[in-house]
């Protein structure tokens, strides 16, 4: 049995309270992981081109108030 299948079976066995606790933990875990990935990408300069384009568009009067 693959690891993911074992995890799925374990999750299926959780009672309501434990499932809620797991869900809350996983949401925080996933959010933190996403934040770290975005930060690492930013430090590597992966957003530099996009930010320069956005600033240029703003300076050219192409931005609109939200």
C-alpha positions, -999 to +999 in steps of 0.1 A: +000+000+000+013+034-009+020+060+017-008+083+006-033+054+007-022+047+043-028+083+052-062+084+035-072+053+055-061+069+087-080+101+080-111+081+072-109+065+107-107+099+126-137+108+147-153+142+142-132+161+168-099+146+156-109+153+120-116+189+128-082+192+146-064+176+117-082+198+092-071+230+112-036+217+115-034+209+078-048+243+067-021+260+088+006+236+076-003+242+040-005+280+044+029+281+061+044+260+034+030+282+007+043+313+024+078+298+026+077+289-011+066+324-021+093+339+001+120+316-014+108+324-049+109+362-041+145+359-028+155+341-060+141+370-080+114+350-097+089+379-093+113+407-104+101+408-140+065+409-130+070+436-104+089+457-128+061+454-154+035+463-128+055+493-116+059+504-152+022+500-159+014+520-128+038+548-138+023+549-173-011+555-157-025+521-165-034+513-130-069+518-116-081+523-081-098+493-065 
